[in-house]
Amino acid sequence: MAATNIARISTKNSALFLCDMQEKFRKTISYYPQILQVSSRMLQAAQILDIPVIVTEQYPKGLGPTVSELDVSKCPVFPKMKFSMMLPEVEEHLKQYPNVKNILLCGIEGHVCVQSTALDLQQKGFQTNVIVDAVSSRSMVDRMYALQRMKEGGAHLTTSESVILGLVEGSDHPDFRAIQKIIWDSAPDSGLLGKTFNGETPV
C-alpha cells in the first residue's frame, strides 16, 4: 500500500529551521565545520528559493551568537532557554506562512535541542525532515541514537543534496543554475558512515 502521510517538500510548503549553531560549540561538536558548511548550503538554497528561515540561539548571553559562517542577518533569530525551537514566539511567527507543512531541520545538539524540536514538530502536525549531514552532537553515540529516535518518532531522515534538489524538482526550475552552483561539489563528509558503535553507524 502506498504511503499517504508523506507530503512532498516544495518551495511553497517548506521552511528551514537552524537550531543553535553558535560560537561556543566550535570546540565540542563532532564534525562542526562540516555541519556548518552543509547548513550554509541549506541557508543559501532557502534564500535563493525564498523559503522562510527561522533561527534559534540557546542562551546566547553565555553561548554566543550564531556562527559567522551562517549569515542570518536577514532572518528572524529567537533566543531561548528551552531546548525545543518550538517557542510560542516561533509558533506565532509561523502563522505568517499557513502553507508551511514541512520543516527542514538542521543544527545541534542532535540528541537535545534538535530531537526536542523534531518531536514537538511531529506532535504539532508538521512533517519534519532532519538533514542528517547538518545535525550533530558532541558524542557520535548521542548523534546516532538521536537520529534513530527522531526516525522512530515519525521524522524523515534525509540529506542536504536530496532536499535541495527536491525543492527545485527539475532542471527546468528558473533558479536551477543558482542551486546547481551550491551543490556542484559534494557535501563534506560529516562522519555518518565512518565510525561504528557496536557495529552500527549513525544512520
N, CA, C and O of each residue as an XYZ file, in Angstrom:
812
protein
N       0.850     -1.200      0.000
C       0.000      0.000      0.000
C       0.880      1.244      0.000
O       1.834      1.327      0.774
N       0.574      2.196     -0.847
C       1.364      3.423     -0.927
C       1.170      4.271      0.324
O       0.073      4.334      0.879
N       2.244      4.921      0.761
C       2.144      5.814      1.919
C       1.271      7.010      1.577
O       1.347      7.548      0.472
N       0.456      7.418      2.514
C      -0.445      8.540      2.279
C      -0.138      9.736      3.161
O      -0.759     10.790      3.022
N       0.816      9.577      4.067
C       1.073     10.657      5.017
C       2.359     11.408      4.717
O       2.876     12.121      5.577
N       2.880     11.253      3.502
C       4.125     11.921      3.146
C       3.817     13.090      2.220
O       3.443     12.902      1.062
N       3.978     14.275      2.739
C       3.795     15.478      1.921
C       5.138     15.796      1.272
O       6.121     16.054      1.967
N       5.181     15.779     -0.044
C       6.432     16.085     -0.736
C       6.854     17.518     -0.435
O       6.025     18.426     -0.372
N       8.151     17.701     -0.249
C       8.634     19.050      0.017
C       8.539     19.884     -1.257
O       8.706     19.376     -2.366
N       8.274     21.147     -1.077
C       8.277     22.093     -2.187
C       8.616     23.458     -1.620
O       8.630     23.654     -0.405
N       8.888     24.399     -2.514
C       9.197     25.757     -2.056
C       7.986     26.415     -1.413
O       8.132     27.361     -0.638
N       6.795     25.925     -1.726
C       5.576     26.544     -1.214
C       5.166     26.022      0.159
O       4.411     26.679      0.875
N       5.666     24.831      0.531
C       5.178     24.262      1.791
C       6.280     23.986      2.805
O       6.070     23.251      3.770
N       7.457     24.577      2.588
C       8.601     24.258      3.445
C       9.182     25.491      4.135
O       9.072     26.615      3.644
N       9.800     25.243      5.283
C      10.563     26.263      5.996
C      11.830     25.614      6.531
O      11.850     24.421      6.831
N      12.886     26.408      6.646
C      14.159     25.922      7.158
C      14.340     26.370      8.600
O      14.208     27.554      8.910
N      14.645     25.416      9.488
C      14.963     25.694     10.886
C      16.456     25.485     11.102
O      16.986     24.422     10.781
N      17.139     26.496     11.648
C      18.552     26.396     12.007
C      18.660     26.484     13.521
O      18.385     27.526     14.116
N      19.057     25.394     14.130
C      18.995     25.261     15.587
C      20.354     25.447     16.258
O      21.218     24.574     16.182
N      20.532     26.591     16.915
C      21.578     26.797     17.923
C      23.015     26.585     17.447
O      23.838     26.047     18.187
N      23.314     26.996     16.239
C      24.685     26.821     15.741
C      25.522     28.039     16.130
O      25.678     28.984     15.357
N      26.047     27.986     17.336
C      26.656     29.145     17.981
C      28.151     28.974     18.214
O      28.693     27.872     18.138
N      28.803     30.108     18.500
C      30.249     30.171     18.592
C      30.843     29.231     19.647
O      31.851     28.576     19.382
N      30.243     29.156     20.826
C      30.851     28.416     21.925
C      30.896     26.905     21.686
O      31.557     26.180     22.429
N      30.199     26.429     20.657
C      30.190     24.999     20.387
C      31.328     24.561     19.465
O      31.464     23.371     19.180
N      32.141     25.501     18.999
C      33.151     25.180     17.985
C      34.082     24.038     18.385
O      34.425     23.204     17.547
N      34.487     23.986     19.627
C      35.496     23.014     20.041
C      34.897     21.713     20.556
O      35.633     20.793     20.912
N      33.582     21.624     20.599
C      32.987     20.458     21.259
C      32.127     19.577     20.363
O      31.973     18.390     20.651
N      31.565     20.113     19.294
C      30.638     19.355     18.461
C      31.389     18.535     17.420
O      32.260     19.059     16.725
N      31.061     17.263     17.311
C      31.691     16.401     16.313
C      31.408     16.909     14.902
O      30.260     17.168     14.542
N      32.459     17.045     14.117
C      32.359     17.460     12.716
C      31.670     18.827     12.564
O      30.926     19.051     11.609
N      31.920     19.716     13.495
C      31.222     21.010     13.461
C      31.506     21.815     12.191
O      30.566     22.370     11.622
N      32.753     21.907     11.717
C      32.969     22.666     10.468
C      32.159     22.118      9.301
O      31.632     22.880      8.491
N      32.063     20.803      9.218
C      31.293     20.195      8.133
C      29.800     20.447      8.301
O      29.095     20.693      7.322
N      29.323     20.386      9.525
C      27.906     20.657      9.805
C      27.570     22.093      9.403
O      26.513     22.356      8.830
N      28.471     23.008      9.708
C      28.247     24.413      9.348
C      28.272     24.603      7.842
O      27.481     25.373      7.298
N      29.167     23.912      7.169
C      29.257     24.036      5.719
C      27.971     23.550      5.056
O      27.461     24.191      4.137
N      27.455     22.427      5.519
C      26.205     21.899      4.951
C      25.033     22.812      5.297
O      24.173     23.064      4.453
N      24.995     23.301      6.519
C      23.923     24.213      6.915
C      23.956     25.491      6.095
O      22.911     26.055      5.769
N      25.164     25.949      5.761
C      25.293     27.126      4.908
C      24.710     26.861      3.528
O      24.073     27.739      2.945
N      24.924     25.658      2.999
C      24.325     25.290      1.712
C      22.804     25.348      1.799
O      22.137     25.841      0.889
N      22.264     24.837      2.908
C      20.817     24.847      3.090
C      20.291     26.279      3.180
O      19.255     26.607      2.601
N      21.013     27.125      3.910
C      20.601     28.518      4.062
C      20.658     29.251      2.722
O      19.733     29.990      2.385
N      21.718     29.057      1.966
C      21.820     29.701      0.646
C      20.673     29.270     -0.263
O      20.077     30.097     -0.954
N      20.367     27.977     -0.261
C      19.279     27.469     -1.096
C      17.948     28.074     -0.671
O      17.141     28.466     -1.514
N      17.722     28.148      0.627
C      16.469     28.726      1.124
C      16.332     30.180      0.705
O      15.244     30.627      0.341
N      17.427     30.913      0.757
C      17.381     32.322      0.381
C      17.140     32.493     -1.116
O      16.392     33.382     -1.521
N      17.756     31.662     -1.933
C      17.535     31.729     -3.380
C      16.087     31.396     -3.725
O      15.477     32.028     -4.588
N      15.548     30.389     -3.033
C      14.205     29.901     -3.344
C      13.107     30.599     -2.540
O      11.933     30.244     -2.639
N      13.498     31.589     -1.750
C      12.545     32.380     -0.970
C      11.729     31.513     -0.016
O      10.507     31.634      0.070
N      12.432     30.639      0.694
C      11.821     29.775      1.704
C      12.024     30.416      3.071
O      13.124     30.887      3.359
N      11.004     30.450      3.923
C      11.169     31.036      5.261
C      12.268     30.333      6.053
O      12.413     29.112      5.996
N      13.037     31.131      6.793
C      14.115     30.602      7.632
C      13.881     31.085      9.058
O      13.606     32.261      9.292
N      13.994     30.164      9.998
C      13.864     30.502     11.416
C      15.120     30.020     12.136
O      15.545     28.878     11.962
N      15.705     30.895     12.941
C      16.961     30.608     13.635
C      16.734     30.740     15.138
O      16.053     31.659     15.592
N      17.310     29.811     15.907
C      17.293     29.978     17.366
C      18.715     29.976     17.901
O      19.639     29.449     17.281
N      18.860     30.589     19.084
C      20.129     30.602     19.798
C      19.861     30.227     21.244
O      19.055     30.864     21.922
N      20.541     29.189     21.711
C      20.378     28.737     23.085
C      21.224     29.600     24.019
O      22.448     29.643     23.899
N      20.563     30.282     24.947
C      21.248     31.112     25.940
C      22.409     31.894     25.305
O      23.564     31.678     25.671
N      22.118     32.793     24.366
C      23.181     33.487     23.635
C      24.112     34.308     24.522
O      25.262     34.546     24.153
N      23.628     34.744     25.687
C      24.497     35.507     26.587
C      25.718     34.688     26.987
O      26.815     35.227     27.137
N      25.522     33.377     27.160
C      26.623     32.527     27.575
C      27.266     31.754     26.443
O      28.462     31.465     26.485
N      26.471     31.413     25.417
C      26.967     30.548     24.341
C      27.291     31.303     23.060
O      27.739     30.710     22.078
N      27.065     32.603     23.074
C      27.435     33.422     21.933
C      26.402     33.425     20.824
O      25.395     32.721     20.899
N      26.653     34.216     19.798
C      25.720     34.335     18.678
C      25.887     33.183     17.691
O      26.773     32.340     17.834
N      25.026     33.168     16.702
C      25.168     32.230     15.591
C      26.516     32.469     14.913
O      26.970     33.607     14.792
N      27.139     31.391     14.479
C      28.481     31.486     13.894
C      28.492     32.378     12.654
O      27.480     32.532     11.970
N      29.640     32.951     12.385
C      29.773     33.884     11.265
C      29.619     33.202      9.911
O      29.292     33.859      8.922
N      29.850     31.899      9.855
C      29.696     31.175      8.586
C      28.260     31.186      8.083
O      28.015     31.001      6.891
N      27.318     31.403      8.984
C      25.907     31.446      8.611
C      25.422     32.886      8.704
O      25.283     33.426      9.801
N      25.170     33.499      7.577
C      24.708     34.884      7.562
C      23.205     34.907      7.802
O      22.407     34.748      6.878
N      22.842     35.107      9.060
C      21.418     35.119      9.423
C      20.925     36.533      9.698
O      19.917     36.733     10.374
N      21.649     37.506      9.164
C      21.307     38.907      9.424
C      19.925     39.282      8.904
O      19.309     40.226      9.398
N      19.435     38.544      7.906
C      18.120     38.845      7.347
C      17.051     37.846      7.814
O      15.936     37.823      7.292
N      17.411     37.030      8.799
C      16.484     36.009      9.307
C      16.015     36.371     10.711
O      16.741     37.027     11.458
N      14.806     35.948     11.071
C      14.388     36.123     12.460
C      15.172     35.172     13.355
O      15.251     33.972     13.092
N      15.749     35.729     14.415
C      16.548     34.932     15.351
C      15.892     35.000     16.720
O      15.650     36.083     17.254
N      15.606     33.823     17.284
C      14.894     33.752     18.550
C      15.808     33.184     19.632
O      16.234     32.033     19.535
N      16.118     33.978     20.667
C      16.869     33.436     21.797
C      15.961     32.509     22.604
O      14.744     32.689     22.634
N      16.561     31.527     23.249
C      15.733     30.593     24.012
C      16.494     30.001     25.192
O      17.724     30.025     25.243
N      15.734     29.476     26.124
C      16.270     28.711     27.241
C      15.762     27.268     27.190
O      16.441     26.347     27.643
N      14.571     27.083     26.639
C      14.053     25.730     26.430
C      14.893     25.034     25.371
O      15.567     25.690     24.577
N      14.852     23.726     25.360
C      15.611     23.004     24.349
C      14.943     23.084     22.972
O      15.621     23.311     21.970
N      13.645     22.903     22.916
C      12.944     22.893     21.626
C      12.920     24.275     20.985
O      12.853     25.295     21.671
N      12.975     24.285     19.653
C      12.808     25.530     18.906
C      11.350     25.992     18.874
O      11.081     27.144     18.533
N      10.427     25.132     19.218
C       9.010     25.471     19.094
C       8.532     26.334     20.258
O       7.668     25.946     21.044
N       9.120     27.499     20.330
C       8.727     28.503     21.313
C       7.394     29.121     20.904
O       7.042     29.071     19.726
N       6.643     29.700     21.837
C       5.420     30.409     21.458
C       5.668     31.474     20.387
O       4.847     31.665     19.491
N       6.809     32.164     20.489
C       7.118     33.203     19.503
C       7.364     32.604     18.116
O       7.001     33.202     17.104
N       7.976     31.435     18.077
C       8.222     30.778     16.797
C       6.904     30.297     16.193
O       6.667     30.453     14.995
N       6.061     29.719     17.022
C       4.757     29.270     16.527
C       3.946     30.456     15.998
O       3.260     30.342     14.983
N       4.030     31.575     16.684
C       3.322     32.770     16.227
C       3.889     33.245     14.896
O       3.141     33.630     13.998
N       5.202     33.216     14.773
C       5.847     33.636     13.523
C       5.431     32.736     12.360
O       5.222     33.214     11.245
N       5.314     31.458     12.615
C       4.936     30.509     11.563
C       3.536     30.748     11.017
O       3.219     30.332      9.903
N       2.708     31.414     11.795
C       1.347     31.692     11.330
C       1.340     32.592     10.099
O       0.344     32.661      9.379
N       2.457     33.283      9.858
C       2.572     34.099      8.643
C       2.646     33.237      7.388
O       2.451     33.721      6.273
N       2.933     31.945      7.591
C       3.138     31.032      6.464
C       2.207     29.830      6.606
O       2.654     28.725      6.914
N       0.919     30.048      6.380
C      -0.061     28.967      6.620
C       0.126     27.751      5.732
O      -0.376     26.674      6.053
N       0.834     27.897      4.624
C       1.050     26.753      3.735
C       2.212     25.867      4.156
O       2.398     24.786      3.596
N       2.997     26.308      5.136
C       4.165     25.530      5.551
C       3.732     24.289      6.321
O       3.114     24.379      7.383
N       4.065     23.143      5.769
C       3.771     21.851      6.394
C       5.042     21.050      6.652
O       5.064     20.156      7.498
N       6.099     21.382      5.914
C       7.367     20.665      6.007
C       8.427     21.543      6.646
O       8.630     22.687      6.240
N       9.097     21.002      7.642
C      10.207     21.721      8.264
C      11.504     20.995      7.926
O      11.625     19.787      8.132
N      12.462     21.737      7.411
C      13.790     21.226      7.098
C      14.682     21.601      8.275
O      14.943     22.782      8.500
N      15.148     20.617      9.023
C      15.756     20.868     10.323
C      17.255     20.567     10.320
O      17.689     19.462      9.997
N      18.033     21.592     10.694
C      19.490     21.483     10.818
C      19.888     21.968     12.212
O      19.160     22.748     12.827
N      21.038     21.511     12.714
C      21.540     22.124     13.933
C      22.123     21.175     14.946
O      22.436     20.021     14.652
N      22.261     21.696     16.152
C      22.878     20.965     17.253
C      22.101     21.235     18.549
O      21.286     22.157     18.561
N      22.303     20.495     19.620
C      22.852     19.171     19.518
C      21.746     18.197     19.130
O      20.588     18.350     19.520
N      22.135     17.197     18.355
C      21.150     16.291     17.803
C      20.280     15.615     18.835
O      19.079     15.454     18.620
N      20.864     15.215     19.958
C      20.121     14.439     20.955
C      19.383     15.319     21.969
O      18.687     14.807     22.846
N      19.535     16.638     21.850
C      18.878     17.533     22.809
C      17.925     18.476     22.061
O      16.741     18.172     21.912
N      18.429     19.586     21.604
C      17.558     20.613     21.023
C      16.950     20.190     19.686
O      15.781     20.469     19.416
N      17.741     19.520     18.854
C      17.207     19.080     17.563
C      16.148     18.011     17.774
O      15.074     18.067     17.175
N      16.446     17.049     18.617
C      15.480     15.980     18.891
C      14.203     16.539     19.513
O      13.106     16.167     19.098
N      14.324     17.411     20.486
C      13.139     18.009     21.115
C      12.301     18.764     20.093
O      11.071     18.703     20.114
N      12.981     19.477     19.198
C      12.279     20.228     18.159
C      11.552     19.287     17.211
O      10.388     19.514     16.879
N      12.233     18.233     16.773
C      11.626     17.285     15.836
C      10.384     16.636     16.433
O       9.359     16.516     15.763
N      10.475     16.222     17.679
C       9.327     15.561     18.305
C       8.170     16.538     18.524
O       7.006     16.170     18.369
N       8.492     17.776     18.882
C       7.445     18.789     19.029
C       6.765     19.070     17.688
O       5.542     19.189     17.615
N       7.565     19.174     16.636
C       7.005     19.434     15.308
C       6.068     18.310     14.883
O       4.976     18.560     14.373
N       6.501     17.081     15.096
C       5.653     15.944     14.737
C       4.342     15.978     15.520
O       3.270     15.724     14.970
N       4.443     16.293     16.797
C       3.260     16.339     17.655
C       2.290     17.442     17.231
O       1.078     17.328     17.415
N       2.846     18.506     16.660
C       2.019     19.639     16.254
C       1.546     19.535     14.801
O       0.950     20.473     14.270
N       1.810     18.405     14.170
C       1.259     18.162     12.844
C       2.125     18.547     11.670
O       1.684     18.472     10.523
N       3.359     18.960     11.938
C       4.283     19.255     10.845
C       4.990     17.971     10.407
O       5.090     17.015     11.176
N       5.470     17.961      9.185
C       6.334     16.878      8.730
C       7.773     17.347      8.872
O       8.168     18.357      8.288
N       8.548     16.613      9.645
C       9.918     17.010      9.944
C      10.899     16.263      9.060
O      10.868     15.035      8.977
N      11.766     17.011      8.404
C      12.805     16.439      7.561
C      14.151     16.778      8.195
O      14.629     17.908      8.090
N      14.747     15.807      8.842
C      16.015     16.027      9.534
C      17.155     15.885      8.529
O      17.332     14.831      7.919
N      17.921     16.955      8.368
C      19.034     16.950      7.419
C      20.227     16.316      8.120
O      20.948     16.988      8.858
N      20.434     15.018      7.890
C      21.370     14.255      8.716
C      22.809     14.742      8.600
O      23.575     14.623      9.556
N      23.189     15.288      7.449
C      24.549     15.789      7.311
C      24.691     17.224      7.813
O      25.736     17.851      7.644
N      23.628     17.734      8.433
C      23.670     19.071      9.042
C      23.211     19.022     10.499
O      22.762     20.026     11.054
N      23.329     17.843     11.109
C      22.947     17.662     12.517
C      24.053     16.883     13.216
O      24.527     15.875     12.693
N      24.466     17.342     14.395
C      25.475     16.599     15.135
C      25.345     16.852     16.637
O      24.526     17.650     17.094
N      26.188     16.140     17.380
C      26.271     16.271     18.835
C      27.732     16.224     19.228
O      28.599     16.021     18.378
N      28.014     16.409     20.502
C      29.395     16.228     20.953
C      29.818     14.774     20.770
O      30.909     14.488     20.278
N      28.945     13.870     21.171
C      29.222     12.435     21.091
C      28.573     11.838     19.859
O      27.409     12.120     19.573
N      29.312     11.015     19.123
C      28.747     10.341     17.968
C      27.713      9.302     18.380
O      26.805      8.990     17.609
N      27.844      8.769     19.582
C      26.832      7.834     20.078
C      25.508      8.565     20.290
O      24.453      8.078     19.886
N      25.568      9.729     20.920
C      24.350     10.529     21.096
C      23.752     10.891     19.748
O      22.534     10.852     19.571
N      24.602     11.241     18.804
C      24.131     11.597     17.465
C      23.402     10.426     16.811
O      22.317     10.592     16.253
N      24.004      9.252     16.884
C      23.419      8.079     16.256
C      22.037      7.760     16.822
O      21.082      7.541     16.077
N      21.947      7.738     18.153
C      20.669      7.361     18.755
C      19.631      8.476     18.654
O      18.429      8.208     18.674
N      20.085      9.718     18.547
C      19.137     10.810     18.316
C      18.478     10.670     16.950
O      17.263     10.825     16.827
N      19.269     10.378     15.928
C      18.703     10.185     14.601
C      17.727      9.011     14.593
O      16.670      9.071     13.966
N      18.097      7.952     15.295
C      17.206      6.793     15.387
C      15.913      7.158     16.100
O      14.828      6.783     15.657
N      16.026      7.889     17.202
C      14.835      8.277     17.982
C      13.922      9.173     17.166
O      12.702      9.015     17.205
N      14.502     10.123     16.418
C      13.677     11.015     15.605
C      12.968     10.252     14.490
O      11.815     10.540     14.165
N      13.657      9.288     13.913
C      13.023      8.461     12.877
C      11.870      7.669     13.465
O      10.801      7.581     12.862
N      12.083      7.094     14.637
C      11.016      6.332     15.296
C       9.835      7.229     15.640
O       8.694      6.771     15.698
N      10.119      8.530     15.871
C       9.067      9.480     16.197
C       8.319     10.012     14.988
O       7.414     10.835     15.128
N       8.689      9.551     13.806
C       7.962      9.936     12.604
C       8.675     10.924     11.697
O       8.172     11.248     10.621
N       9.841     11.406     12.116
C      10.593     12.338     11.268
C      11.245     11.567     10.122
O      11.527     10.374     10.228
N      11.472     12.283      9.032
C      12.156     11.693      7.887
C      13.628     12.083      7.932
O      13.953     13.255      8.121
N      14.515     11.113      7.761
C      15.942     11.384      7.696
C      16.332     11.525      6.228
O      16.018     10.667      5.403
N      17.016     12.612      5.919
C      17.377     12.865      4.530
C      18.675     13.656      4.482
O      19.239     13.990      5.524
N      19.144     13.955      3.295
C      20.406     14.675      3.151
C      20.188     16.043      2.517
O      19.149     16.313      1.915
N      21.179     16.882      2.668
C      21.063     18.248      2.148
C      20.858     18.264      0.637
O      20.000     18.988      0.133
N      21.641     17.469     -0.083
C      21.520     17.494     -1.533
C      20.171     16.962     -1.993
O      19.578     17.495     -2.931
N      19.684     15.915     -1.337
C      18.374     15.370     -1.685
C      17.285     16.418     -1.511
O      16.412     16.561     -2.368
N      17.336     17.146     -0.409
C      16.329     18.162     -0.137
C      16.448     19.338     -1.096
O      15.440     19.808     -1.625
N      17.658     19.816     -1.325
C      17.841     20.975     -2.197
C      17.337     20.683     -3.603
O      16.650     21.509     -4.204
N      17.676     19.513     -4.127
C      17.202     19.155     -5.461
C      15.702     18.852     -5.460
O      15.010     19.101     -6.447
N      15.212     18.315     -4.348
C      13.772     18.069     -4.240
C      12.965     19.355     -4.269
O      11.832     19.371     -4.750
N      13.537     20.421     -3.764
C      12.840     21.704     -3.747
C      12.681     22.295     -5.147
O      11.657     22.907     -5.450
N      13.692     22.114     -6.002
C      13.587     22.685     -7.351
C      12.835     21.765     -8.307
O      12.290     22.213     -9.316
N      12.811     20.455     -7.975
C      12.012     19.447     -8.685
C      12.504     19.106    -10.087
O      12.112     18.072    -10.628
N      13.339     19.929    -10.687
C      13.838     19.616    -12.019
C      14.749     20.709    -12.542
O      14.804     21.808    -11.991
N      15.468     20.392    -13.620
C      16.405     21.358    -14.184
C      15.703     22.491    -14.917
O      16.349     23.442    -15.357
N      14.379     22.395    -15.050
C      13.636     23.470    -15.701
C      13.223     24.568    -14.719
O      12.606     25.557    -15.116
N      13.562     24.396    -13.443
C      13.236     25.430    -12.454
C      14.035     26.694    -12.777
O      15.214     26.589    -13.116
N      13.437     27.877    -12.685
C      14.146     29.115    -13.048
C      15.394     29.390    -12.214
O      16.284     30.113    -12.660
N      15.472     28.820    -11.004
C      16.640     29.038    -10.151
C      17.584     27.837    -10.138
O      18.480     27.761     -9.297
N      17.389     26.905    -11.060
C      18.190     25.680    -11.018
C      19.684     25.952    -11.123
O      20.465     25.344    -10.392
N      20.100     26.838    -12.002
C      21.537     27.086    -12.188
C      22.175     27.647    -10.910
O      23.295     27.281    -10.552
N      21.452     28.533    -10.234
C      21.971     29.073     -8.976
C      22.067     27.979     -7.909
O      23.018     27.941     -7.128
N      21.078     27.102     -7.888
C      21.085     25.993     -6.938
C      22.191     25.002     -7.286
O      22.865     24.473     -6.402
N      22.368     24.760     -8.566
C      23.393     23.818     -9.012
C      24.782     24.227     -8.531
O      25.609     23.377     -8.203
N      25.028     25.527     -8.493
C      26.334     26.016     -8.033
C      26.576     25.660     -6.568
O      27.712     25.421     -6.159
N      25.500     25.626     -5.782
C      25.629     25.318     -4.355
C      26.050     23.868     -4.143
O      26.848     23.568     -3.255
N      25.510     22.978     -4.962
C      25.745     21.553     -4.747
C      26.742     20.960     -5.738
O      26.920     19.743     -5.790
N      27.392     21.818     -6.522
C      28.315     21.317     -7.547
C      29.371     20.407     -6.931
O      29.672     19.339     -7.465
N      29.930     20.838     -5.805
C      30.836     19.972     -5.049
C      30.011     19.181     -4.039
O      29.074     19.708     -3.440
N      30.364     17.928     -3.860
C      29.622     17.096     -2.911
C      29.719     17.662     -1.502
O      30.703     18.313     -1.152
N      28.713     17.415     -0.713
C      28.737     17.840      0.687
C      29.904     17.166      1.404
O      30.253     16.033      1.074
N      30.509     17.840      2.374
C      31.651     17.251      3.082
C      31.239     16.042      3.918
O      30.088     15.918      4.337
N      32.187     15.173      4.146
C      31.945     14.006      4.995
C      31.756     14.466      6.437
O      32.641     15.092      7.021
N      30.614     14.155      6.992
C      30.340     14.559      8.378
C      30.319     13.369      9.330
O      29.728     13.435     10.408
N      30.973     12.274      8.920
C      31.152     11.153      9.836
C      29.976     10.220      9.980
O      29.960      9.394     10.892
N      28.995     10.326      9.114
C      27.799      9.499      9.266
C      28.075      8.017      9.048
O      27.426      7.167      9.658
N      29.027      7.707      8.189
C      29.299      6.309      7.870
C      30.700      5.875      8.251
O      31.070      4.718      8.051
N      31.475      6.786      8.795
C      32.881      6.488      9.017
C      33.192      5.703     10.271
O      34.155      4.938     10.295
N      32.389      5.878     11.324
C      32.685      5.212     12.594
C      31.462      4.387     12.996
O      30.323      4.712     12.660
N      31.744      3.313     13.726
C      30.650      2.459     14.176
C      30.662      2.361     15.700
O      31.690      2.553     16.350
N      29.494      2.058     16.242
C      29.353      1.803     17.680
C      28.564      0.528     17.800
O      27.397      0.479     17.410
N      29.196     -0.532     18.345
C      28.575     -1.861     18.378
C      28.127     -2.287     16.975
O      27.068     -2.885     16.785
N      28.985     -1.950     16.001
C      28.705     -2.361     14.628
C      27.717     -1.503     13.894
O      27.366     -1.819     12.757
N      27.249     -0.423     14.495
C      26.257      0.443     13.869
C      26.877      1.793     13.531
O      27.774      2.272     14.225
N      26.381      2.401     12.447
C      26.767      3.757     12.088
C      25.635      4.698     12.516
O      24.548      4.225     12.848
N      25.862      6.023     12.518
C      24.820      6.950     12.979
C      23.494      6.809     12.275
O      22.457      7.083     12.880
N      23.479      6.391     11.011
C      22.208      6.218     10.312
C      22.050      4.776      9.837
O      21.038      4.435      9.225
